[in-house]
């Protein structure tokens, strides 16, 4: 077993002005534009909630120890390399551009701060070669509303780090790396308080947690809360997630199924061979708050097919998982027949049941 592999990485997008603040303070911030209602109408409040959820889903997919690469959007350069020092947090102290607080934050520490950056053309080459696939294209990500934080796999992190060594071929890492001397975050808040309560008006740093669903029991908000809950607990390997999904080693969110990147899978789990640390099985998972139909399962299988073709991976090494509140008779019958007739890896159906402020997860059997 290879115990010396790099951690998983994240590519964080920011503009040149904020890059200066980030390097000085060791704090990355995702912009807060649109996360407060412009007026007290139901439509404005709902829109602000969706934006906050989008930013939280980005943030909660990151955990301490992940490598951080900073992508400078105007000059199209990648800077590296840092490491996430603590859990994601919501901060209101203005340490960035006075025009915006950038409240969705990560504390980072220097890992290897290379003097020379990597130009975006090198990253596009990795994209063209299929060596960088957890994001679509840098241009589209920069224009996205929420996607300022993009988790990438260990393999992708290794490929990017190779680029930094190539552009810094005479760089000798210092024996000791200066620390930002961050103070540990001590105050916690559940993520739903950032969505429904006026927490954004308070001061200080609040470490974000997602151990329950809070008050979200119905409607479209429940699906957003489900995504946050599942992602947060998968990334941190909670016992509940391990019991249901097994010994996965990596978690990625909104992974493109095809080269065009128009079809995205909610979550991808990577399972590694324990002897070689190489990927052996990929699980592509979709999450729905309501009933899952046969048509939805067929769409997931299309994602599996596209992903297999894009990366020339044996279909037997790719599993489809659907997590939902219930499954239609057609969906159950489809899975049962597929398991007995077709040779590909069968689909897995995971049912969630609301239990107070949290959920129970069970695998659907005897379908």
N, C-alpha and C positions, 0 to 999 in steps of 0.2 A: 504494500500500500504506500502511495506517495503522500507523505505528511507535509511536504514542503510547497504545495501548490499555493498560488496566490489566492486571496479572498475574491469574492465576486466584486464587480465594480459598478459605479454609476457615473453617467455623463451628465453634468449639471450645466445648463445653459445660462449665460449671463452676458451683459453688455460690458464694454471696456471700463466705464466708470465704476461699475459695481465690482469688477474683478480687482481693482485697486483696493477697495474696502475689504473684500474677502481675504486677500493675501495679507493685509495688515492685521485684521481682527481674528482670522481663523473661523469665521462664521459665514455660511452660505445662506442666502435668503431668496425665497421665491416670491415674486411680486404679489401684492394683495389687491390689485386693481379689480373692481367689480364684485368683491366679496362682501360688500356692505350694500344694503338696499338703497337705491337712489331716491326712493320715496316709499311711504308706508302703504303701498298697494299690494294686494295678494300676488300679482304678477311679478313686481319688483322684488318682493321678499323671496318668492320661490326661485327666481333667477339667481339671486345672491347665494341662496342655499346650495344650488347646483354647482356654482363656481367654487364655493368653499369645499364641497365634497370632492370636486375634481382635484383641487390642490392637496387635499388630505390624502387621497388615494395615491398620488405621487409620493408624498412624504412618508406615509406609513409603510411603503415598500422598501424603505431604507432602514438598515440596522447598524449598530456600532460594529466597527471592523471593516465595513465595506470600503473599497478603494474609491477615491473621488478624482475624476478628470474634469477640469473646467473648460468648457467650450465658449470662446469669446465670439459673440455673434456678428459683430461688425467687421472685424478683421479676419474672421474665419480661421482662428487658431485654437489648438487644444493645448492647455497647460496641465502640468502634472508634477507630482502625484501626491495626493493627500489621503487621509483616512478618516472615516467617521468616528468621532470621539465619544458620542453619547447618543441617547435616544432623540428622535425628532422633537422639536418644540415650537411653540408659538411665542414670539417675542415682540414687544412693542417699543423697546428702547431703540431710538433712531441712531443706528450706526452706519447707515447707508446714505444714499442720495436723499436729501430733504424732501424731494417730491413724493417719495413713497417709502413706507416703512419696511417693505419686504419681510412680512411677519412669519412666513412659513419657513422655518430655519433648521439648519444642521450645524452643529459644532464640528470642526474638522481640525486635524493635526497633520503636520508635515510627515510624509512618508519618505518620498524622494523628490525634492523640489528641483527638477531639471532646469538649467539656465535657458535652454533653447526649447521653444514650443514646436508643435507638430502642425504643419499646414493642413487645411481641410482636404486638399487633393489626395493626401495619403489615406485619409479616412474613406474617401469615395472609392479609392482602389480596393480597400477592404470590402466595401459594400458590393462592388462589381464582382469580386472573387467569391462572394458568399461567406466571407470570414467575419463580417459584422452584420448581424441580422436581427438583433433585438430592437432596432429602430429602422424606420423606412428610409427617409432621406433627411439630411440635416436641414434642408430648406423647409420642408413641411413641418418638422418638429419645431423650428423656430417660430413658425406662424401659428402654432397650436395655442389654444387658450390655457391649457394646464401643463402640457408636457415639457416642463423645464427640467425635470428630473427623470432620467431614463436608466433603469437598471440594465446591466448587460451581464452576460455569462462569464464564468471564469476563463473560458477559452478566448472570448473576445477581449477580456482584460489583458491576457497574456499577449495577444497580437498587438494591442495598442501599446503596451509597455515595451515591446520589441521596437516599435517606431521611435519611442523616446530614446532608447539606447542608440539607435542608428543616427538620430539627429544630435546626439550628445556623446559622440564616440570617444572623446577624450575627457569626459566628465568623470571625476573621481568622487564618489559619495563621501560626505564628511563622516567621521567616526561617530559623532553625536549630532542629532538633529534638534535644533532649538524648538522648545515647546511654547505654545501660546499661553500656557498656564491657566487653562479654563477652570472655572469653578464648577463642580458637579451640579447638575440640575436637581433641585430638591422638591419643587412643587409640581404635582401631577394634575392632569385634567383629562377626563374622558372626551374623546373626539366629538361626541354629539353636542357637548356644551358649546363648541365653537360654531356649531351650525344653528342651533335653536336659541341659544342664550346670547346675551350681549357681552360675551367674554372679550371680544375684540376691543371693547372700550376700556378694559382694565390694563393695568401696568404690570411689567415684570415678565419673567420667562416661565412658561408652563409646559412641562414635559407631556407629550400627547400619548394617551393610551387608548386601546380599543379592545377591552376585555369583555364588553357586553354591548348590546344594541340600544341601550337607553330607552327612549320613548318612541322609537320608530317601529310600529307594529303593522302599519298599513300603507298602501299607496306606493308611488314611485320612490318616495324617500326611503322606504324599506329596502329597495334594491340597492340604492347607493350605500346605505348603512351595511348591508350584507357584504358588499364588495370590500368596504373598509375593514370590517370584522374579519373576513376570511383572509385577506391579504396580510393584515397585521399579524395574525396568529400563525399563518403558514410560514411567513418569513422568520418568525421567532421560534418556530418549531414547538409550539405548545403541545402538551400531551394529547389534547383532543385531536389536533391535526395529525399527529403521528399515529394515533390509534386508527384513524380513518384512511389516511393516505400513505402510511408506511414510511420507509427510510429514504425519502427524497433528499437530495443534497442542495438543490438550487431552486429558487422561485423567481420567475419573471412575470411581468404584468403587461397586458396588451401587446402581445407578440405578433408581428405580421405573419400571416399564413402564406402569403404569396409575395413575389418580387415586387409587384405594384404596390403592395402594402395597404390595399383598400379593405381587405378582410383581416380583422384582428381578433385574436383569441384572448379571452379575458385573463386567463392565467396559464402559465406553463410550468410544470414541475419537471425537473431533470433528476433522473436516478442514475447513480454512477456504479460501475463495477468496483467493489471494495478493494480488489487486488491491484487495479491499474489506475483508479480514479478517473477513468474515461467514461463518458456518457454511454449508458446501455439502453435506457428507455426514456422516452419523452411522453409526458401526459399533457394533453391539451384540454383545458377545462373551461366550460361556459357556466355562468351563474345567472339564474333567473329567479325572481321573487315568487312567481306563480307556477302554473302547471306547464310542464314541458310536453310538447307534442311530437308526433312522429316527424313532422316537417322540420322541427328544430334539430332533431337528432340527425336527419339527413344533411342539414346544413353543417353541423359539426363534422360529419364524416367527409364533407367536401373540404373543410379546413384541413383535416388530417391528410387527405390526398394531396392538396396543394403544398402543404408543408413537406411531405415526403418527396415530392417531385422537385421542390425548390432546393432541398439539401441532399438529394439522392440518398435518403435514409430508407432502409427496409421498412415497409408498412407494418411489419410485425413488431417493430421497435417503437411504434407510436400508438399511444392509447388515447381514446376519447373519453372524457368524463363530463357528465352533465349534473349540476347541482341545482335542485329546484324544490319547491314546496310539495309538488306531487307530479305524477306522470300519467298521461292519458293511457287508456287501454291500448290504443294503437302503438304508442311509444314502447310500452312493456312488451307487447307482442313482437314488435320489430326487433328489440334487443334479444328476446328469447330465440327467435328464428335465426338471427344472425349468428348467435353463439353456436348453434348446432349445424348450420349449413356452410358458413363462410370460414375461411382459414385465418383471416386477419385477427389481430388481437381484439377481443370483444369490448364493447362499450361498458362503462360503469355508470350506474345511476346512484347518486347520493341524494338522499332526502333530508331536508332540514325541517325541524319542528320548533316553533317558538316555545320557549320555556322561561317565563318571566321576562327578564331583560336580556336573556342570552338564548342560544339555540342548541338543540341536540342534532347531531349528524349521524345518520345510519345508512349503510349501503343497502339498496333495494335488492332483494334476492327472490328466488322462485318466480322469476318473471315469465 
